[in-house]
Amino acid sequence: MADFRITAAGDSALMIELPARVDRATSARVISMADAARRRFGRSIRDAVVGYHTMTVYFDPLALDAGWLEDQMSEIAGEAEISTESSAAAIEVPVCYGGDDFGPDLPAVATAAGLSDEEVVALHTAPDYHVFVVGFVPGFAYMGPVDERLAMPRRSSPRTRVPAGSVAIAAGQTGIYPLETPGGWHLIGRTAVRPFDEGRAQPVLFRPGDRVKFRSIGRDQFGVMGG
């Protein structure tokens, strides 16, 4: 029995939906389906967009028959290969942790977890994180999972302004604010890495399926890196 369903998302999009889980295996399967859709349909579709457990194909209903496309997508979903490991090297992100200006929520996170600030930093820098999706604002990558001891809900009172480069955690995930925006995640550090730069050939640094590794640095190093 198929473990997916295909539904219409308006008259110009079809969505494959897998069981609602946020984990590497589900994400890897969704990414595999999106890659397969791009290879199979090429320019005949407008886009193939990855979600946590969904993959949506956008198309021109005047150019493609929705019934035919649904059959093709069903084949793709059934054939998608599952791999939880990216073959690419992890993208390293140097982070200056703590301080009222860079990581004002680090002490509160440590207190809530029953840890020291240093232990929180050690836990945050230990894993290679998986990029599940990119959204919210250009370049914001939702990465995870964080250590369960750091898995806490969003702040009860979101900030109206979060500085660009802020490294944050919430709901079992971590991320970097690419731009100054409002935000409700817990700010634990700052990086000079720019997840979004419209001047680059590839403006968005992270893609679904990437591996990301955070590394703790001091303020002197942060300044040298252009922070």
Secondary structure as the mmCIF struct_conf table of DSSP 4:
data_model
#
loop_
_struct_conf.conf_type_id
_struct_conf.id
_struct_conf.beg_label_comp_id
_struct_conf.beg_label_asym_id
_struct_conf.beg_label_seq_id
_struct_conf.end_label_comp_id
_struct_conf.end_label_asym_id
_struct_conf.end_label_seq_id
BEND BEND1 ASP A 3 ASP A 3
STRN STRN1 ARG A 5 ALA A 8
BEND BEND2 ALA A 9 SER A 12
STRN STRN2 ALA A 13 GLU A 17
BEND BEND3 ALA A 20 ALA A 20
BEND BEND4 ASP A 23 ASP A 23
HELX_RH_AL_P HELX_RH_AL_P1 ARG A 24 PHE A 41
HELX_RH_3T_P HELX_RH_3T_P1 GLY A 42 SER A 44
STRN STRN3 ILE A 45 VAL A 50
BEND BEND5 TYR A 52 HIS A 53
STRN STRN4 THR A 54 PHE A 59
TURN_TY1_P TURN_TY1_P1 PRO A 61 ALA A 63
BEND BEND6 LEU A 64 LEU A 64
HELX_RH_AL_P HELX_RH_AL_P2 ALA A 66 GLU A 79
BEND BEND7 GLU A 85 GLU A 85
BEND BEND8 SER A 87 ALA A 88
HELX_LH_PP_P HELX_LH_PP_P1 ALA A 89 ALA A 90
STRN STRN5 ILE A 91 TYR A 97
TURN_TY1_P TURN_TY1_P2 GLY A 99 PHE A 102
TURN_TY1_P TURN_TY1_P3 PRO A 104 ASP A 105
HELX_RH_AL_P HELX_RH_AL_P3 LEU A 106 ALA A 113
TURN_TY1_P TURN_TY1_P4 GLY A 114 GLY A 114
HELX_RH_AL_P HELX_RH_AL_P4 ASP A 117 THR A 125
BEND BEND9 ALA A 126 PRO A 127
HELX_LH_PP_P HELX_LH_PP_P2 ASP A 128 ASP A 128
STRN STRN6 TYR A 129 VAL A 134
BEND BEND10 PHE A 136 VAL A 137
TURN_TY1_P TURN_TY1_P5 PRO A 138 GLY A 139
STRN STRN7 ALA A 141 GLY A 144
HELX_LH_PP_P HELX_LH_PP_P3 PRO A 145 ASP A 147
HELX_RH_3T_P HELX_RH_3T_P2 GLU A 148 LEU A 150
HELX_LH_PP_P HELX_LH_PP_P4 PRO A 153 ARG A 155
BEND BEND11 SER A 156 SER A 157
STRN STRN8 ARG A 159 VAL A 162
TURN_TY1_P TURN_TY1_P6 ALA A 164 GLY A 165
STRN STRN9 SER A 166 ALA A 170
TURN_TY1_P TURN_TY1_P7 ALA A 171 GLY A 172
STRN STRN10 GLN A 173 ILE A 176
BEND BEND12 PRO A 178 GLU A 180
STRN STRN11 THR A 181 GLY A 183
BEND BEND13 TRP A 185 TRP A 185
STRN STRN12 HIS A 186 ARG A 190
BEND BEND14 ALA A 192 ALA A 192
BEND BEND15 PRO A 195 PRO A 195
STRN STRN13 PHE A 196 PHE A 196
TURN_TY1_P TURN_TY1_P8 GLU A 198 GLY A 199
BEND BEND16 ARG A 200 GLN A 202
STRN STRN14 VAL A 204 VAL A 204
TURN_TY1_P TURN_TY1_P9 PRO A 208 GLY A 209
STRN STRN15 ARG A 211 SER A 216
HELX_RH_AL_P HELX_RH_AL_P5 ARG A 219 VAL A 224
TURN_TY1_P TURN_TY1_P10 MET A 225 GLY A 226
#
